[in-house]
Amino acid sequence: MKRILVAGEKIISAPEHRIVLEAKGYQLLLMHDLHSAVSLILEDPPDMLIMEKTFGEDKAPLALLNAVKGCLQKTNIPVILIVDDKQALAGLDWQQYAVDDFLVRPFAPEVLRARIRLAEARMIRVFDNNPLSRLPGNTSILRAIQKAIDSDESHGVCYIDIDNFKPYNDRYGFSQGDDVILMVARIAVNVIDELAREGSFVGHVGGDDFVFIVKEEKVKPVCERILANFEIVRNMFIPAEDLKAGCYVEKDRQGRETVFGLLSLSIAVVMTGAHHFIHYGEVSTLASEVKHFVKKKEGSNYMIDRRSQV
Amino acid sequence: MEDTRQSQFRKALREVKNLPTLPGIIAKLTRMAENPDTTTEQMGKVISKDHILAAKLLKLVNSAFYGFPQKISSLNSAIILLGFNVIKSLIISSSIFELMESQDVELWEHSLGCAVVCSVLANRLGVSDPEEVSTAGLIHDIGKVAIKMELRQEFETLRQMVHDRQIPMIEAEKELLGIDHAEVGGWLAKSWNLPAKLVEPIACHHNPLEAKDEQLCASIIHFSDILIRGLGYGHGDDVWVPPLSKTAWQLLNLTPQDLDEILEEVEEKLWDVKGFSLEIQAELESGMTT
């Protein structure tokens, strides 16, 4: 059953609105204040948000949008904004009001229902997200790389790879391995959100491979913070005795017993400004060369391709 | 009859939802969140000084939703994994004490002081993860807050019992409720999916021998609780210092020389904490005048 958070006093005031939606299996969660709406998003996130532009005190609608955007359990919670008059739409900053759709009052219950279904359908269409991390997948990644190449500004296209991930999976099982993947995804998203929000991108290629794109000047601080945060959090995912030993013995791909290091991260970076790329394929080819070198180093490291460093 | 009352208490305590925080802390954090230059780390530092917010943060990161059940015992890791936006949401969704009593501040100071002692001891004893021990120390009395908030009437009776009969709070709890705050804190931690490494020390901080896997951590919290009460920094609803478990003491294996050094280090670190406490109270007063 779809759960819809309804933020605002008047949205569902008419009983016919409620009846139409509930009859179609939607569960409506009516919230009148910011505090309880954000609590819900934090503790038990809904599948969709319908919000009045005049919800709560002045900054409440934006705070609520932020909470929805920051919601880690469900990315892509569609948001429908309800406004009272057409005039309000003209000056609205849609970057700030990052909503998916809007409705101007008054509207018939059928219209609201149609908009809800449309938002659901649109969400499925754009969904190439990874089911585990919920980050954008390959279609979006290729598009983002192409956009970085075409941009006037130089961007760092950064490939993250988890070192010793396969032996970790063999030793502790796939479910633990999935947790590590999720952990890396969270670290990357949060660091980029904090240090380089504008014009950045994070995607999940699959398995233990991620790509992020940030402006050139943000590459160093972002890579350094990701690696530092990984070092702190990693210890929560490795049992104390292995952590103490600093390594473990597992069979390698040929079945021979081999000593493996604990988990670490390697980040291979290609700067778009240092090359004349035309096609995204060129970026990934160069990145795999860099990756080859950075993976040889012990522990967590990042490396920027040599030609970018002149 | 007695059993049904007890099960009612248990039921009420299990359903505890939103534990309130000191208004001064929320005011400070709200102001920080509005400033675009504030870093996650700075917010984390303030949150790590509040037993309620720390518990909420751990509850959130260990919830099935966020994907890391029973895994994250460190506040730093929780903050890194949740990120700035979620922390902001946590602050917006936090409730504050409607009617703040001096005793809420006392318990807060006691919790924070206990965490300081835990951290000094854990580092000295060379435990593998000192931050985990100080986190457990910070939230060790979370059961007390739950009892106060969920069983308001009973809590008044408990206070009366402590006052009239001059008995320790924990004795009153056992007599009236049939359970004590350590046990309550233990289940809360467990129902919030916190790692066993935190649950056991909280549940056993008055009786560290009952701990199966985390006896050392439980003993550190047990002794830190006593030491900080002895130093008179904050308190927890009564004025007595709880009795020291002999076995826990032996397990810690501290010499009088060690104790002198520990006390010195604790006193030094408490300065920082006391400064923060004054800041929070000033925050509250300025918040009330504006």
Contacts between the chains, C-beta under 8 A, distances in Angstrom:
chain1	res1	chain2	res2	distance
A	34	B	92	6.3
A	35	B	92	6.5
A	35	B	93	6.0
A	35	B	95	7.4
A	36	B	93	7.9
A	38	B	89	5.0
A	38	B	92	4.5
A	38	B	93	4.5
A	39	B	18	7.2
A	39	B	93	3.9
A	41	B	89	6.5
A	42	B	60	6.8
A	42	B	86	7.1
A	42	B	89	5.0
A	42	B	90	6.5
A	42	B	93	5.4
A	43	B	60	8.0
A	43	B	63	7.8
A	43	B	65	7.9
A	43	B	93	7.9
A	44	B	65	7.8
A	45	B	65	7.5
A	63	B	88	7.9
A	63	B	92	6.2
A	66	B	85	6.1
A	66	B	88	6.9
A	66	B	89	7.7
A	67	B	85	7.1
A	67	B	88	7.5
A	67	B	89	4.3
A	67	B	92	7.1
A	69	B	85	6.7
A	70	B	83	6.8
A	70	B	84	7.6
A	70	B	85	2.4
A	70	B	86	5.4
A	70	B	88	7.2
A	70	B	89	6.2
A	71	B	86	7.7
A	71	B	89	7.9
A	72	B	65	8.0
A	72	B	66	5.9
A	72	B	82	7.3
A	72	B	83	7.5
A	72	B	86	6.3
A	73	B	65	4.3
A	73	B	66	6.4
A	73	B	67	8.0
A	179	B	67	6.7
A	179	B	68	6.3
A	179	B	71	6.9
A	182	B	67	4.9
A	182	B	68	7.5
A	183	B	68	7.4
A	183	B	81	6.6
A	186	B	80	7.7
A	186	B	81	4.8
A	186	B	82	7.8
A	186	B	83	7.0
A	187	B	80	6.1
A	187	B	81	7.1
A	189	B	83	6.9
A	190	B	40	7.2
A	190	B	80	6.6
A	190	B	81	7.3
A	190	B	82	7.5
A	190	B	83	3.3
A	190	B	84	6.9
A	193	B	83	6.0
A	193	B	84	6.5
A	193	B	85	6.8
A	194	B	39	7.0
A	194	B	40	5.7
A	194	B	83	7.2
A	194	B	84	5.3
A	229	B	80	4.5
A	232	B	74	7.6
A	232	B	76	5.6
A	232	B	77	5.9
A	232	B	80	6.2
A	233	B	77	4.4
A	233	B	80	5.4
A	233	B	81	6.3
A	235	B	74	7.9
A	235	B	77	7.9
A	235	B	129	7.2
A	236	B	68	7.8
A	236	B	71	5.7
A	236	B	72	5.4
A	236	B	73	6.8
A	236	B	74	6.5
A	236	B	77	5.2
A	237	B	71	7.1
A	240	B	128	5.3
A	240	B	129	7.6
A	243	B	128	7.1
A	244	B	128	6.7
